[in-house]
């Protein structure tokens, strides 16, 4: 076993899982990156897998790989940057473990991420959201499951991965209803939910005879539904001309709270953002929020009864007319 193989094993089996406590999704994504990188080196560079070591994993080969997945495999710039982030994370780990590789680590860490044009994600206005919910069919158990899922997705402002993993036991349906979500970095948070959502969940659980250990939303095989199913569900029920994703419900909830005057610090905690800067992006997206802030500033600057009257200074008026 060469040093590269040894450190790769330590990276996945110890560093990511035990030390960083990364989510399963992150680990799967990182593994996929190295699977693609190794296949590229073998197929495109014609390097045997037993010969792949840190000399092969140099700056030029890594950059060639990134260009390959973008140009030949038609991956987006965001995907390219995600692959590079995984590779950099591995080399950072190697640098910590063995200072002999600091030069190789430095070369890789100096590879720059590609700039991307940030697109504003769509969100639903309160009217659009209400129209979608009202038009959703609710005749069958499956249709009622879909309805409850999308209501909870908005009310809890949860990430899609968080909703997929919710079990009945994570709900508290008493006088102060709430849901416990397991977020990024395996951090738990308790999110309050509205009484109407609580009532819907109660009827849904009773109708489906769900046990405390059951996934809240499952398929006909009693397995938790996947993200693809939810995306198709949203596309089916979308009554707008916007491109709506599961994240749009989370985004919509945050923007609606901002527009209602809720403190941004509370919204940060609700969304489980590590930085207030991330939450502030939602403020930038809300036209209504901007309008209210402008109106507030305007009203403070020009209070009632203090508006300027041109008639108060005829000389000034005449001077302006002459100009």
C-alpha positions in Angstrom: 0.0 0.0 0.0 1.5 3.3 -1.1 1.2 6.5 1.0 -1.6 7.9 -1.2 -3.8 4.8 -0.7 -3.1 4.8 3.1 -4.0 8.5 3.5 -7.1 8.1 1.4 -8.3 5.3 3.6 -7.6 7.4 6.7 -9.4 10.4 5.1 -12.6 8.5 4.6 -12.6 6.0 7.5 -11.3 8.3 10.2 -11.0 12.0 9.4 -14.4 12.6 7.7 -16.5 10.2 9.7 -15.0 10.3 13.2 -13.2 13.7 13.4 -15.3 15.9 11.3 -18.5 14.0 11.8 -19.5 14.7 8.2 -23.0 13.7 6.9 -23.4 10.6 4.7 -24.2 12.8 1.7 -20.9 14.7 2.0 -18.9 11.4 2.3 -20.7 10.0 -0.7 -20.0 13.1 -2.7 -16.3 13.0 -1.8 -16.0 9.4 -2.6 -17.6 10.1 -6.0 -15.0 12.8 -6.7 -12.1 10.4 -6.1 -13.7 7.6 -8.1 -14.0 10.0 -11.0 -10.4 11.2 -10.5 -8.9 7.7 -10.4 -10.9 6.7 -13.5 -9.7 9.8 -15.3 -6.0 9.1 -14.5 -6.4 5.5 -15.6 -8.4 6.1 -18.8 -7.2 9.4 -20.0 -3.7 9.6 -18.6 -3.1 5.8 -19.0 -1.7 5.4 -15.5 -2.1 2.1 -13.8 -3.9 2.3 -10.5 -1.0 0.8 -8.6 1.2 3.6 -9.9 -1.1 6.4 -8.7 0.7 8.3 -5.9 1.3 11.9 -4.8 3.7 12.5 -7.7 0.9 11.6 -10.1 -1.6 13.8 -8.1 0.2 17.0 -9.0 -1.2 20.4 -9.8 -1.2 19.9 -13.5 -3.0 16.6 -13.4 -5.6 17.9 -11.0 -6.3 20.9 -13.2 -6.5 18.7 -16.3 -9.1 16.6 -14.5 -11.1 19.6 -13.6 -11.0 20.9 -17.2 -12.0 17.4 -18.4 -15.1 17.0 -16.3 -16.2 20.5 -17.3 -15.4 20.4 -21.0 -15.8 16.7 -21.9 -18.3 15.6 -19.3 -20.2 18.9 -19.5 -20.4 19.3 -15.7 -21.3 22.8 -14.5 -18.8 25.2 -12.9 -20.5 24.6 -9.6 -19.9 20.8 -9.9 -16.3 21.5 -10.9 -15.8 23.6 -7.8 -17.4 21.0 -5.6 -15.0 18.4 -6.9 -12.1 20.7 -6.3 -13.3 21.4 -2.8 -13.3 17.6 -2.0 -9.7 17.3 -3.4 -8.5 20.3 -1.4 -10.1 18.9 1.8 -8.1 15.6 1.3 -4.8 17.5 0.7 -5.4 19.7 3.8 -5.7 16.5 5.8 -2.5 15.1 4.3 -0.7 18.3 5.1 -1.8 18.0 8.7 -0.8 14.3 9.0 2.6 14.6 7.2 4.6 17.8 6.8 6.8 16.0 4.1 3.9 16.7 1.6 3.6 20.4 2.4 4.8 21.4 -1.1 2.3 19.1 -2.8 -0.4 20.3 -0.5 0.4 24.0 -1.2 0.3 23.5 -5.0 -3.2 21.9 -4.8 -4.6 24.5 -2.4 -3.4 27.3 -4.7 -5.7 26.0 -7.5 -8.5 28.6 -7.7 -12.2 28.0 -7.7 -13.9 29.2 -10.9 -16.1 32.2 -10.6 -19.8 31.5 -11.2 -22.7 33.8 -11.9 -25.0 33.4 -8.9 -28.6 33.0 -10.0 -31.4 34.1 -7.7 -33.3 31.0 -6.6 -37.1 31.3 -7.1 -39.4 31.6 -4.2 -43.1 31.6 -3.8 -45.2 34.6 -2.7 -47.8 33.9 -0.1 -50.5 34.0 -2.8 -48.7 31.6 -5.0 -48.1 29.2 -2.1 -51.8 29.3 -1.1 -52.9 28.7 -4.7 -50.5 25.6 -4.9 -51.8 24.1 -1.7 -55.5 24.8 -2.6 -55.1 23.1 -6.0 -53.3 20.0 -4.7 -55.6 16.9 -4.9 -56.3 15.2 -1.6 -58.5 12.3 -2.5 -56.0 9.4 -2.0 -53.6 8.6 0.9 -50.7 9.3 -1.4 -52.1 12.7 -2.4 -52.7 13.6 1.2 -49.1 12.5 2.1 -47.8 14.8 -0.7 -49.9 17.7 0.7 -48.7 17.2 4.3 -45.1 16.9 3.1 -45.1 20.2 1.2 -46.9 22.0 4.0 -44.3 20.8 6.5 -41.4 21.6 4.1 -42.5 25.2 4.2 -43.6 25.5 7.8 -40.4 24.0 9.2 -38.1 25.8 6.6 -36.2 22.5 6.6 -33.6 21.3 4.1 -34.8 18.5 1.8 -32.3 16.0 3.4 -33.7 16.9 6.9 -37.3 16.3 5.9 -36.4 12.9 4.2 -34.9 11.7 7.5 -37.6 12.8 9.9 -39.3 10.0 11.9 -42.6 10.2 13.7 -40.7 10.3 17.0 -39.1 13.6 16.0 -42.5 15.3 16.2 -44.0 16.9 19.3 -47.7 17.4 18.7 -48.8 18.9 22.0 -49.7 22.5 23.1 -46.4 23.7 21.8 -45.9 21.7 18.6 -42.4 21.3 17.1 -40.2 19.2 15.0 -36.6 18.1 15.7 -34.3 18.3 12.6 -30.9 16.9 12.1 -29.0 19.5 10.1 -25.6 20.0 8.6 -22.7 18.9 10.8 -25.2 16.6 12.5 -26.5 19.5 14.6 -30.0 19.0 16.0 -32.4 21.9 16.3 -36.0 22.1 17.5 -38.3 24.1 15.2 -41.8 25.3 16.2 -44.6 24.5 13.8 -48.0 26.0 13.4 -51.1 24.5 15.0 -52.7 23.9 11.6 -49.6 21.9 10.5 -49.8 20.0 13.8 -53.5 19.1 13.1 -52.6 17.9 9.6 -49.7 15.8 10.9 -51.9 14.3 13.6 -54.6 13.2 11.1 -51.9 11.9 8.7 -50.1 9.8 11.3 -53.4 8.4 12.6 -54.6 7.5 9.1 -51.4 5.7 8.2 -51.0 4.0 11.6 -47.4 5.2 11.8 -45.2 4.0 14.7 -42.8 6.3 16.5 -39.8 4.7 14.7 -41.3 5.0 11.3 -40.2 7.5 8.7 -42.7 10.3 8.5 -42.8 10.2 4.7 -42.4 6.8 3.1 -43.3 4.9 -0.1 -45.5 1.9 -0.6 -42.6 -0.3 0.6 -42.4 1.7 3.9 -39.0 3.0 2.9 -38.3 6.7 3.1 -39.0 8.5 -0.2 -36.1 10.0 -2.1 -35.3 13.5 -3.3 -36.2 12.7 -6.9 -39.7 11.8 -5.9 -40.2 15.1 -4.1 -38.8 17.1 -7.0 -41.2 15.4 -9.4 -44.0 16.0 -6.9 -43.3 19.8 -6.8 -43.0 20.0 -10.6 -46.4 18.3 -10.8 -48.2 20.7 -8.4 -46.4 23.9 -9.4 -49.0 26.4 -10.5 -46.6 29.2 -11.3 -44.2 29.8 -14.3 -41.2 29.7 -11.9 -38.7 27.0 -11.5 -39.5 25.7 -8.0 -37.3 23.3 -6.1 -37.5 21.8 -2.6 -35.2 24.6 -1.4 -37.7 27.2 -2.7 -40.0 26.4 0.2 -37.2 27.0 2.7 -36.3 30.2 0.9 -40.0 31.3 0.8 -40.4 30.8 4.5 -37.4 32.9 5.3 -38.4 35.7 3.0 -42.0 35.7 4.3 -40.7 35.9 7.9 -38.5 38.9 6.9 -41.4 40.6 5.3 -43.5 40.1 8.5 -40.8 41.9 10.4 -39.3 38.9 12.2 -35.7 39.6 13.5 -33.1 38.2 11.2 -31.2 36.6 14.1 -34.2 34.4 14.8 -34.5 33.5 11.1 -30.8 32.5 11.2 -31.4 30.2 14.1 -34.5 28.7 12.4 -32.6 28.0 9.3 -29.5 26.7 11.2 -27.1 29.0 9.4 -23.7 29.2 10.9 -23.3 32.8 9.7 -25.7 35.7 9.6 -24.2 36.6 6.2 -25.9 33.5 4.7 -29.3 34.6 6.1 -28.8 38.1 4.8 -29.0 36.7 1.2 -32.7 36.2 1.7 -33.1 39.8 2.7 -31.5 40.8 -0.6 -33.9 38.6 -2.5 -37.1 40.1 -1.1 -38.4 43.1 -3.0 -41.2 43.6 -0.4 -38.6 43.7 2.4 -36.6 46.3 0.5 -39.7 48.4 -0.1 -40.6 48.3 3.6 -37.1 49.3 4.7 -37.1 52.2 2.1 -40.5 53.4 3.3 -39.4 53.2 6.9 -36.3 55.3 6.1 -38.3 57.8 4.1 -40.9 58.3 6.7 -38.2 58.9 9.3 -36.5 61.5 7.2 -39.7 63.3 6.1 -42.1 63.4 8.9 -45.7 64.5 8.4 -46.1 68.3 8.3 -42.4 68.9 7.6 -42.5 68.7 3.8 -40.8 71.6 2.1 -43.1 74.1 0.4 -41.7 76.1 -2.5 -44.0 78.9 -1.6 -42.1 79.4 1.6 -39.2 80.9 -0.3 -40.2 82.8 -3.5 -36.6 84.0 -4.1 -35.3 80.5 -4.2 -38.1 79.5 -6.5 -37.4 82.3 -8.9 -33.7 81.5 -8.9 -34.4 77.8 -9.8 -36.7 78.8 -12.6 -34.0 81.1 -14.0 -31.5 78.2 -13.9 
